[in-house]
Amino acid sequence: MINLQTKTGKAFKALVLNGETLTPSEAKKRFGIGNLSAEVTRIRQAGFAIHANGRKAANGVHVTEYVHGKPSRKVVAAGYRALAMGLV
């Protein structure tokens, strides 16, 4: 399981437990996370479906927002294939 005291844990708590969206700048300000995509990768590897959605901010800058959601059927199917092949 994920230790909630670490930076990964703080991102996990915001995304999965609290249902928040999180941008890299918010993660930096709130949790001191310099590389949110690395933390999201760790959360995904723990089995949670975190989606990255791009949007354009009011000032015209492209922003990536991360949100917890349902895994796609394709991802679930790949997981079952990996289990069947003995990869996991």
N, C-alpha and C positions, 0 to 999 in steps of 0.2 A: 504494500500500500504506500501511498504518498505521505511523507512527513509534512504536516501542515505548517511547520515552523520554517521550512526552507523557502527559497524564492519560488521553486516549482510548486510547492504546497500552497503558497499564497495565491499564485495564478490559478491553481486547481480550485481553491476555495471560491474565488471570484467567479470563475467560469462555470464550474459544475455544481457546486453546492448552493451558490447564490443566484445562478442563472444570469449573470451579467455579461455584457459584451465588453471586450477589452482591446484597446489599441496599444501599439508600442509606446506611444507617448504617455498614455495613462499608466501603463505598467511601470514605466521609468519613474514617474512622479510618485505613484502610490507605494510601490514595492522595491524600487531601486533595481528593477530588471532591465538590463541593457540590451538583451537579445531575447525578445519575447518568443520569436519563432523557435528557438532552441528549447525553451521551457515547454512550449506547446508540443513539440516533438516528444519530449519525455512523457507528457500527459497522454498523448496518443499511444505511445508504446506501452503504457499501463492499461490500455484497453478502452479509452474514452474517445468518443467521436467529437473532435473539435474542428469546426469549419472555419475557413478563412474567407471572408467576404470583402471585396474591394468596393470602395465608394469614393466619391470626390467630395472633399470638404468644402465649406463655404468659401474658403480662400482659393479654391481651385487645385489644391494639392491632393494627390491620390493617397488614400489611407486604407490600411488593411485592418479590419475588425475581426476578432476571433470570438466565436460563440460555440457553446456546447449544443449539440443536436443529436438527431438519430443517425446511426450509420446507414449508408446506402445499401441496397440489396447486393450490389456488386462487391462491396467490402465484406459483408457477411459471408457471401458465397466464397470469396477468396480465403477467408478464415477457415471455413469448413473444408475447403480443398487442402489447405496446409495441414490441418489436423489429420485428414484422411491419408495424406502422404507421409505422415510422421515427422513433419518439419517443426512442429510445435509440441 
